[in-house]
Amino acid sequence: MPIYEYRCSECGHEQEVMQRVSDPLLTDCPACGKPSLRKLVSAAGFQLKGSGWYVTDFKGGGAKPAEKKASEDSKPAAKEAACGEGACSACAPN
């Protein structure tokens, strides 16, 4: 629920009120009792700062996927050398 600020134009009394958007505006001042309460326009209570708040911040700005290492490509050759150069059924060419 939003918080609205009101000020009396007669006595200057200010107050903050939690109201639904659909609730009627307050008109009677609690301090002087006159129907001169006006709703104030104020800035939002928070600001969106930093990266990640816009659609463009997520397109292509992330880390690139890791590339294959050269040692992963040489694993079959290492297996052949370890078991007798293709002598076993696991290392034998198809």
N, CA, C and O atoms as a Tinker XYZ file with bonds, in Angstrom:
   376  protein
     1  N      0.839000   -1.164000    0.000000    73     2
     2  CA     0.000000    0.000000    0.000000    64     1     3
     3  C      0.899000    1.247000    0.000000    63     2     4     5
     4  O      1.864000    1.315000    0.762000    81     3
     5  N      0.586000    2.219000   -0.843000    73     3     6
     6  CA     1.411000    3.426000   -0.898000    64     5     7
     7  C      1.175000    4.354000    0.298000    63     6     8     9
     8  O      0.126000    4.321000    0.940000    81     7
     9  N      2.171000    5.166000    0.568000    73     7    10
    10  CA     2.081000    6.167000    1.623000    64     9    11
    11  C      1.898000    7.526000    0.946000    63    10    12    13
    12  O      2.696000    7.915000    0.094000    81    11
    13  N      0.849000    8.235000    1.327000    73    11    14
    14  CA     0.569000    9.556000    0.777000    64    13    15
    15  C      0.819000   10.623000    1.828000    63    14    16    17
    16  O      0.601000   10.404000    3.019000    81    15
    17  N      1.276000   11.775000    1.375000    73    15    18
    18  CA     1.500000   12.908000    2.261000    64    17    19
    19  C      0.397000   13.934000    2.050000    63    18    20    21
    20  O     -0.014000   14.210000    0.922000    81    19
    21  N     -0.070000   14.489000    3.155000    73    19    22
    22  CA    -1.105000   15.526000    3.122000    64    21    23
    23  C     -0.621000   16.740000    3.903000    63    22    24    25
    24  O      0.140000   16.607000    4.861000    81    23
    25  N     -1.074000   17.944000    3.485000    73    23    26
    26  CA    -0.784000   19.179000    4.208000    64    25    27
    27  C     -2.053000   20.032000    4.239000    63    26    28    29
    28  O     -2.767000   20.161000    3.245000    81    27
    29  N     -2.301000   20.597000    5.395000    73    27    30
    30  CA    -3.456000   21.483000    5.562000    64    29    31
    31  C     -3.074000   22.874000    5.057000    63    30    32    33
    32  O     -2.053000   23.427000    5.465000    81    31
    33  N     -3.892000   23.434000    4.171000    73    31    34
    34  CA    -3.602000   24.769000    3.648000    64    33    35
    35  C     -3.972000   25.871000    4.637000    63    34    36    37
    36  O     -3.592000   27.024000    4.437000    81    35
    37  N     -4.694000   25.545000    5.685000    73    35    38
    38  CA    -5.081000   26.536000    6.710000    64    37    39
    39  C     -4.047000   26.635000    7.831000    63    38    40    41
    40  O     -3.555000   27.723000    8.129000    81    39
    41  N     -3.717000   25.500000    8.450000    73    39    42
    42  CA    -2.812000   25.533000    9.609000    64    41    43
    43  C     -1.405000   25.019000    9.313000    63    42    44    45
    44  O     -0.508000   25.190000   10.138000    81    43
    45  N     -1.187000   24.384000    8.136000    73    43    46
    46  CA     0.144000   23.885000    7.768000    64    45    47
    47  C      0.474000   22.516000    8.329000    63    46    48    49
    48  O      1.598000   22.044000    8.159000    81    47
    49  N     -0.475000   21.860000    8.997000    73    47    50
    50  CA    -0.243000   20.517000    9.556000    64    49    51
    51  C      0.063000   19.541000    8.417000    63    50    52    53
    52  O     -0.615000   19.543000    7.390000    81    51
    53  N      1.094000   18.703000    8.609000    73    51    54
    54  CA     1.463000   17.678000    7.617000    64    53    55
    55  C      1.333000   16.307000    8.242000    63    54    56    57
    56  O      1.592000   16.126000    9.432000    81    55
    57  N      0.929000   15.336000    7.427000    73    55    58
    58  CA     0.840000   13.953000    7.900000    64    57    59
    59  C      1.033000   12.994000    6.739000    63    58    60    61
    60  O      0.795000   13.336000    5.581000    81    59
    61  N      1.470000   11.781000    7.075000    73    59    62
    62  CA     1.618000   10.693000    6.107000    64    61    63
    63  C      0.559000    9.649000    6.413000    63    62    64    65
    64  O      0.321000    9.316000    7.574000    81    63
    65  N     -0.081000    9.130000    5.359000    73    63    66
    66  CA    -1.165000    8.171000    5.541000    64    65    67
    67  C     -0.976000    7.017000    4.568000    63    66    68    69
    68  O     -0.726000    7.228000    3.381000    81    67
    69  N     -1.097000    5.792000    5.078000    73    67    70
    70  CA    -1.094000    4.607000    4.215000    64    69    71
    71  C     -2.501000    4.399000    3.687000    63    70    72    73
    72  O     -3.437000    4.181000    4.457000    81    71
    73  N     -2.650000    4.468000    2.363000    73    71    74
    74  CA    -3.964000    4.322000    1.745000    64    73    75
    75  C     -3.864000    3.471000    0.498000    63    74    76    77
    76  O     -2.817000    3.394000   -0.146000    81    75
    77  N     -4.967000    2.837000    0.175000    73    75    78
    78  CA    -5.063000    2.159000   -1.119000    64    77    79
    79  C     -5.238000    3.223000   -2.196000    63    78    80    81
    80  O     -5.667000    4.342000   -1.912000    81    79
    81  N     -4.913000    2.876000   -3.405000    73    79    82
    82  CA    -5.095000    3.791000   -4.519000    64    81    83
    83  C     -6.577000    4.104000   -4.706000    63    82    84    85
    84  O     -6.932000    5.209000   -5.115000    81    83
    85  N     -7.421000    3.159000   -4.415000    73    83    86
    86  CA    -8.864000    3.322000   -4.608000    64    85    87
    87  C     -9.560000    4.063000   -3.456000    63    86    88    89
    88  O    -10.730000    4.425000   -3.580000    81    87
    89  N     -8.855000    4.291000   -2.339000    73    87    90
    90  CA    -9.457000    5.003000   -1.205000    64    89    91
    91  C     -9.700000    6.473000   -1.557000    63    90    92    93
    92  O     -8.934000    7.059000   -2.323000    81    91
    93  N    -10.757000    7.072000   -1.007000    73    91    94
    94  CA   -11.008000    8.500000   -1.273000    64    93    95
    95  C     -9.958000    9.374000   -0.581000    63    94    96    97
    96  O     -9.395000    8.989000    0.444000    81    95
    97  N     -9.702000   10.555000   -1.154000    73    95    98
    98  CA    -8.741000   11.494000   -0.575000    64    97    99
    99  C     -9.247000   12.017000    0.756000    63    98   100   101
   100  O    -10.450000   12.191000    0.951000    81    99
   101  N     -8.320000   12.266000    1.671000    73    99   102
   102  CA    -8.686000   12.871000    2.948000    64   101   103
   103  C     -8.882000   14.369000    2.733000    63   102   104   105
   104  O     -8.151000   14.984000    1.956000    81   103
   105  N     -9.863000   14.960000    3.414000    73   103   106
   106  CA   -10.127000   16.390000    3.257000    64   105   107
   107  C    -10.092000   17.142000    4.580000    63   106   108   109
   108  O     -9.722000   18.316000    4.605000    81   107
   109  N    -10.469000   16.496000    5.678000    73   107   110
   110  CA   -10.549000   17.173000    6.966000    64   109   111
   111  C     -9.229000   17.077000    7.722000    63   110   112   113
   112  O     -8.696000   15.985000    7.921000    81   111
   113  N     -8.706000   18.227000    8.142000    73   111   114
   114  CA    -7.444000   18.285000    8.885000    64   113   115
   115  C     -7.672000   17.781000   10.316000    63   114   116   117
   116  O     -8.601000   18.232000   10.985000    81   115
   117  N     -6.829000   16.845000   10.791000    73   115   118
   118  CA    -6.992000   16.354000   12.169000    64   117   119
   119  C     -6.573000   17.396000   13.213000    63   118   120   121
   120  O     -6.985000   17.299000   14.369000    81   119
   121  N     -5.771000   18.379000   12.834000    73   119   122
   122  CA    -5.297000   19.383000   13.795000    64   121   123
   123  C     -6.310000   20.515000   13.993000    63   122   124   125
   124  O     -6.629000   20.872000   15.127000    81   123
   125  N     -6.818000   21.082000   12.879000    73   123   126
   126  CA    -7.718000   22.231000   13.016000    64   125   127
   127  C     -9.170000   21.891000   12.682000    63   126   128   129
   128  O    -10.068000   22.680000   12.974000    81   127
   129  N     -9.413000   20.722000   12.070000    73   127   130
   130  CA   -10.770000   20.286000   11.763000    64   129   131
   131  C    -11.379000   20.901000   10.513000    63   130   132   133
   132  O    -12.523000   20.592000   10.181000    81   131
   133  N    -10.659000   21.753000    9.818000    73   131   134
   134  CA   -11.182000   22.395000    8.610000    64   133   135
   135  C    -10.998000   21.479000    7.410000    63   134   136   137
   136  O    -10.059000   20.684000    7.383000    81   135
   137  N    -11.887000   21.576000    6.406000    73   135   138
   138  CA   -11.768000   20.724000    5.204000    64   137   139
   139  C    -10.763000   21.300000    4.193000    63   138   140   141
   140  O    -11.116000   21.572000    3.045000    81   139
   141  N     -9.537000   21.477000    4.623000    73   139   142
   142  CA    -8.520000   22.091000    3.760000    64   141   143
   143  C     -7.269000   21.224000    3.604000    63   142   144   145
   144  O     -6.189000   21.746000    3.328000    81   143
   145  N     -7.400000   19.928000    3.774000    73   143   146
   146  CA    -6.278000   19.001000    3.627000    64   145   147
   147  C     -6.057000   18.715000    2.148000    63   146   148   149
   148  O     -6.998000   18.367000    1.434000    81   147
   149  N     -4.822000   18.860000    1.686000    73   147   150
   150  CA    -4.472000   18.632000    0.282000    64   149   151
   151  C     -3.381000   17.569000    0.176000    63   150   152   153
   152  O     -2.466000   17.516000    0.998000    81   151
   153  N     -3.492000   16.730000   -0.843000    73   151   154
   154  CA    -2.493000   15.687000   -1.074000    64   153   155
   155  C     -1.272000   16.318000   -1.733000    63   154   156   157
   156  O     -1.402000   17.116000   -2.661000    81   155
   157  N     -0.080000   15.955000   -1.248000    73   155   158
   158  CA     1.175000   16.475000   -1.797000    64   157   159
   159  C      1.751000   15.514000   -2.822000    63   158   160   161
   160  O      1.497000   14.310000   -2.768000    81   159
   161  N      2.516000   16.038000   -3.742000    73   159   162
   162  CA     3.243000   15.227000   -4.716000    64   161   163
   163  C      4.685000   15.168000   -4.238000    63   162   164   165
   164  O      5.307000   16.206000   -4.011000    81   163
   165  N      5.216000   13.970000   -4.087000    73   163   166
   166  CA     6.586000   13.813000   -3.599000    64   165   167
   167  C      7.318000   12.759000   -4.410000    63   166   168   169
   168  O      6.709000   12.010000   -5.173000    81   167
   169  N      8.621000   12.712000   -4.236000    73   167   170
   170  CA     9.458000   11.741000   -4.949000    64   169   171
   171  C      9.269000   10.352000   -4.353000    63   170   172   173
   172  O      8.840000   10.198000   -3.209000    81   171
   173  N      9.598000    9.358000   -5.147000    73   171   174
   174  CA     9.523000    7.975000   -4.688000    64   173   175
   175  C     10.553000    7.745000   -3.589000    63   174   176   177
   176  O     11.561000    8.448000   -3.520000    81   175
   177  N     10.302000    6.765000   -2.734000    73   175   178
   178  CA    11.190000    6.476000   -1.624000    64   177   179
   179  C     12.399000    5.639000   -1.974000    63   178   180   181
   180  O     13.207000    5.342000   -1.093000    81   179
   181  N     12.555000    5.247000   -3.233000    73   179   182
   182  CA    13.717000    4.450000   -3.628000    64   181   183
   183  C     14.118000    4.821000   -5.047000    63   182   184   185
   184  O     13.329000    5.402000   -5.792000    81   183
   185  N     15.349000    4.483000   -5.417000    73   183   186
   186  CA    15.852000    4.727000   -6.754000    64   185   187
   187  C     16.500000    3.461000   -7.266000    63   186   188   189
   188  O     17.139000    2.731000   -6.510000    81   187
   189  N     16.335000    3.200000   -8.552000    73   187   190
   190  CA    16.964000    2.041000   -9.179000    64   189   191
   191  C     18.303000    2.488000   -9.748000    63   190   192   193
   192  O     18.354000    3.215000  -10.740000    81   191
   193  N     19.384000    2.051000   -9.115000    73   191   194
   194  CA    20.725000    2.433000   -9.552000    64   193   195
   195  C     21.530000    1.178000   -9.835000    63   194   196   197
   196  O     21.216000    0.096000   -9.338000    81   195
   197  N     22.556000    1.333000  -10.631000    73   195   198
   198  CA    23.463000    0.231000  -10.899000    64   197   199
   199  C     23.053000   -0.567000  -12.116000    63   198   200   201
   200  O     22.038000   -0.277000  -12.749000    81   199
   201  N     23.837000   -1.562000  -12.436000    73   199   202
   202  CA    23.560000   -2.379000  -13.615000    64   201   203
   203  C     22.534000   -3.452000  -13.284000    63   202   204   205
   204  O     22.331000   -3.796000  -12.120000    81   203
   205  N     21.898000   -3.970000  -14.308000    73   203   206
   206  CA    20.953000   -5.055000  -14.127000    64   205   207
   207  C     19.511000   -4.615000  -14.088000    63   206   208   209
   208  O     18.629000   -5.459000  -13.929000    81   207
   209  N     19.226000   -3.326000  -14.225000    73   207   210
   210  CA    17.848000   -2.855000  -14.149000    64   209   211
   211  C     17.234000   -2.648000  -15.518000    63   210   212   213
   212  O     16.043000   -2.353000  -15.616000    81   211
   213  N     18.009000   -2.795000  -16.571000    73   211   214
   214  CA    17.500000   -2.546000  -17.914000    64   213   215
   215  C     17.682000   -3.782000  -18.769000    63   214   216   217
   216  O     18.551000   -4.608000  -18.491000    81   215
   217  N     16.877000   -3.918000  -19.798000    73   215   218
   218  CA    16.939000   -5.074000  -20.689000    64   217   219
   219  C     18.303000   -5.168000  -21.353000    63   218   220   221
   220  O     18.825000   -6.269000  -21.528000    81   219
   221  N     18.891000   -4.038000  -21.725000    73   219   222
   222  CA    20.169000   -4.052000  -22.431000    64   221   223
   223  C     21.323000   -4.515000  -21.562000    63   222   224   225
   224  O     22.365000   -4.897000  -22.094000    81   223
   225  N     21.174000   -4.496000  -20.244000    73   223   226
   226  CA    22.262000   -4.928000  -19.364000    64   225   227
   227  C     22.490000   -6.435000  -19.409000    63   226   228   229
   228  O     23.568000   -6.898000  -19.039000    81   227
   229  N     21.512000   -7.203000  -19.850000    73   227   230
   230  CA    21.635000   -8.653000  -19.829000    64   229   231
   231  C     21.992000   -9.246000  -21.186000    63   230   232   233
   232  O     22.324000  -10.430000  -21.258000    81   231
   233  N     21.937000   -8.476000  -22.249000    73   231   234
   234  CA    22.211000   -9.022000  -23.582000    64   233   235
   235  C     23.708000   -9.016000  -23.873000    63   234   236   237
   236  O     24.301000   -7.961000  -24.094000    81   235
   237  N     24.305000  -10.191000  -23.871000    73   235   238
   238  CA    25.701000  -10.333000  -24.243000    64   237   239
   239  C     26.686000   -9.774000  -23.224000    63   238   240   241
   240  O     27.885000   -9.736000  -23.502000    81   239
   241  N     26.237000   -9.354000  -22.092000    73   239   242
   242  CA    27.137000   -8.769000  -21.109000    64   241   243
   243  C     27.699000   -9.787000  -20.135000    63   242   244   245
   244  O     28.588000   -9.471000  -19.344000    81   243
   245  N     27.187000  -11.002000  -20.189000    73   243   246
   246  CA    27.630000  -12.020000  -19.240000    64   245   247
   247  C     28.948000  -12.641000  -19.650000    63   246   248   249
   248  O     29.511000  -12.293000  -20.687000    81   247
   249  N     29.433000  -13.549000  -18.848000    73   247   250
   250  CA    30.682000  -14.242000  -19.125000    64   249   251
   251  C     30.494000  -15.211000  -20.280000    63   250   252   253
   252  O     29.424000  -15.792000  -20.459000    81   251
   253  N     31.551000  -15.371000  -21.055000    73   251   254
   254  CA    31.511000  -16.302000  -22.176000    64   253   255
   255  C     31.663000  -17.726000  -21.651000    63   254   256   257
   256  O     32.325000  -17.937000  -20.635000    81   255
   257  N     31.055000  -18.715000  -22.333000    73   255   258
   258  CA    31.221000  -20.102000  -21.886000    64   257   259
   259  C     32.678000  -20.537000  -21.996000    63   258   260   261
   260  O     33.396000  -20.095000  -22.893000    81   259
   261  N     33.103000  -21.385000  -21.104000    73   259   262
   262  CA    34.489000  -21.856000  -21.080000    64   261   263
   263  C     34.780000  -22.689000  -22.321000    63   262   264   265
   264  O     33.953000  -23.484000  -22.766000    81   263
   265  N     35.972000  -22.487000  -22.866000    73   263   266
   266  CA    36.388000  -23.253000  -24.043000    64   265   267
   267  C     36.999000  -24.566000  -23.589000    63   266   268   269
   268  O     37.468000  -24.687000  -22.458000    81   267
   269  N     36.991000  -25.567000  -24.497000    73   267   270
   270  CA    37.605000  -26.855000  -24.165000    64   269   271
   271  C     39.105000  -26.695000  -24.041000    63   270   272   273
   272  O     39.738000  -25.961000  -24.799000    81   271
   273  N     39.649000  -27.389000  -23.080000    73   271   274
   274  CA    41.088000  -27.346000  -22.880000    64   273   275
   275  C     41.768000  -28.296000  -23.849000    63   274   276   277
   276  O     41.159000  -29.265000  -24.303000    81   275
   277  N     43.002000  -28.032000  -24.162000    73   275   278
   278  CA    43.759000  -28.889000  -25.077000    64   277   279
   279  C     43.974000  -30.269000  -24.464000    63   278   280   281
   280  O     44.082000  -31.252000  -25.198000    81   279
   281  N     44.039000  -30.367000  -23.140000    73   279   282
   282  CA    44.275000  -31.654000  -22.491000    64   281   283
   283  C     43.075000  -32.585000  -22.643000    63   282   284   285
   284  O     43.250000  -33.803000  -22.630000    81   283
   285  N     41.845000  -32.042000  -22.789000    73   283   286
   286  CA    40.665000  -32.885000  -22.966000    64   285   287
   287  C     40.680000  -33.564000  -24.333000    63   286   288   289
   288  O     40.206000  -34.692000  -24.471000    81   287
   289  N     41.223000  -32.881000  -25.347000    73   287   290
   290  CA    41.293000  -33.452000  -26.691000    64   289   291
   291  C     42.324000  -34.568000  -26.782000    63   290   292   293
   292  O     42.226000  -35.420000  -27.665000    81   291
   293  N     43.296000  -34.582000  -25.902000    73   291   294
   294  CA    44.356000  -35.586000  -25.973000    64   293   295
   295  C     44.096000  -36.779000  -25.060000    63   294   296   297
   296  O     44.983000  -37.621000  -24.920000    81   295
   297  N     42.940000  -36.894000  -24.439000    73   295   298
   298  CA    42.653000  -38.000000  -23.538000    64   297   299
   299  C     42.686000  -39.370000  -24.223000    63   298   300   301
   300  O     43.243000  -40.301000  -23.642000    81   299
   301  N     42.119000  -39.549000  -25.431000    73   299   302
   302  CA    42.209000  -40.883000  -26.051000    64   301   303
   303  C     43.650000  -41.331000  -26.257000    63   302   304   305
   304  O     43.960000  -42.509000  -26.078000    81   303
   305  N     44.515000  -40.430000  -26.623000    73   303   306
   306  CA    45.913000  -40.791000  -26.827000    64   305   307
   307  C     46.554000  -41.184000  -25.504000    63   306   308   309
   308  O     47.391000  -42.086000  -25.471000    81   307
   309  N     46.184000  -40.536000  -24.434000    73   307   310
   310  CA    46.742000  -40.872000  -23.131000    64   309   311
   311  C     46.279000  -42.255000  -22.693000    63   310   312   313
   312  O     47.046000  -42.995000  -22.078000    81   311
   313  N     45.024000  -42.616000  -23.003000    73   311   314
   314  CA    44.522000  -43.941000  -22.649000    64   313   315
   315  C     45.267000  -45.017000  -23.418000    63   314   316   317
   316  O     45.601000  -46.062000  -22.860000    81   315
   317  N     45.531000  -44.771000  -24.693000    73   315   318
   318  CA    46.230000  -45.766000  -25.509000    64   317   319
   319  C     47.634000  -46.001000  -24.979000    63   318   320   321
   320  O     48.117000  -47.133000  -24.958000    81   319
   321  N     48.280000  -44.939000  -24.555000    73   319   322
   322  CA    49.644000  -45.082000  -24.044000    64   321   323
   323  C     49.641000  -45.821000  -22.715000    63   322   324   325
   324  O     50.584000  -46.554000  -22.417000    81   323
   325  N     48.616000  -45.644000  -21.924000    73   323   326
   326  CA    48.572000  -46.266000  -20.609000    64   325   327
   327  C     48.268000  -47.747000  -20.679000    63   326   328   329
   328  O     48.736000  -48.509000  -19.833000    81   327
   329  N     47.498000  -48.174000  -21.663000    73   327   330
   330  CA    47.094000  -49.579000  -21.683000    64   329   331
   331  C     47.758000  -50.378000  -22.798000    63   330   332   333
   332  O     47.304000  -51.477000  -23.117000    81   331
   333  N     48.765000  -49.877000  -23.362000    73   331   334
   334  CA    49.505000  -50.654000  -24.352000    64   333   335
   335  C     49.161000  -50.300000  -25.773000    63   334   336   337
   336  O     49.115000  -51.177000  -26.636000    81   335
   337  N     48.922000  -49.058000  -26.029000    73   335   338
   338  CA    48.727000  -48.543000  -27.397000    64   337   339
   339  C     47.604000  -49.240000  -28.132000    63   338   340   341
   340  O     47.810000  -49.752000  -29.233000    81   339
   341  N     46.413000  -49.269000  -27.540000    73   339   342
   342  CA    45.239000  -49.804000  -28.236000    64   341   343
   343  C     45.081000  -51.296000  -28.110000    63   342   344   345
   344  O     44.281000  -51.886000  -28.836000    81   343
   345  N     45.814000  -51.931000  -27.215000    73   343   346
   346  CA    45.725000  -53.357000  -27.076000    64   345   347
   347  C     44.436000  -53.791000  -26.379000    63   346   348   349
   348  O     43.965000  -54.903000  -26.619000    81   347
   349  N     43.857000  -52.954000  -25.531000    73   347   350
   350  CA    42.635000  -53.324000  -24.830000    64   349   351
   351  C     41.409000  -52.922000  -25.654000    63   350   352   353
   352  O     41.514000  -52.105000  -26.568000    81   351
   353  N     40.247000  -53.498000  -25.329000    73   351   354
   354  CA    39.038000  -53.231000  -26.096000    64   353   355
   355  C     38.494000  -51.810000  -25.871000    63   354   356   357
   356  O     37.791000  -51.290000  -26.737000    81   355
   357  N     38.801000  -51.167000  -24.723000    73   355   358
   358  CA    38.332000  -49.812000  -24.454000    64   357   359
   359  C     39.037000  -48.785000  -25.306000    63   358   360   361
   360  O     38.455000  -47.754000  -25.643000    81   359
   361  N     40.296000  -49.052000  -25.664000    73   359   362
   362  CA    41.080000  -48.078000  -26.434000    64   361   363
   363  C     41.167000  -48.443000  -27.922000    63   362   364   365
   364  O     41.643000  -47.632000  -28.717000    81   363
   365  N     40.733000  -49.608000  -28.306000    73   363   366
   366  CA    40.847000  -50.026000  -29.686000    64   365   367
   367  C     39.971000  -49.174000  -30.592000    63   366   368   369
   368  O     38.848000  -48.835000  -30.219000    81   367
   369  N     40.471000  -48.816000  -31.790000    73   367   370
   370  CA    39.650000  -48.049000  -32.730000    64   369   371
   371  C     38.459000  -48.871000  -33.196000    63   370   372   373
   372  O     38.528000  -50.097000  -33.272000    81   371
   373  N     37.356000  -48.176000  -33.511000    73   371   374
   374  CA    36.142000  -48.872000  -33.931000    64   373   375
   375  C     36.272000  -49.428000  -35.280000    63   374   376
   376  O     35.336000  -50.047000  -35.786000    81   375
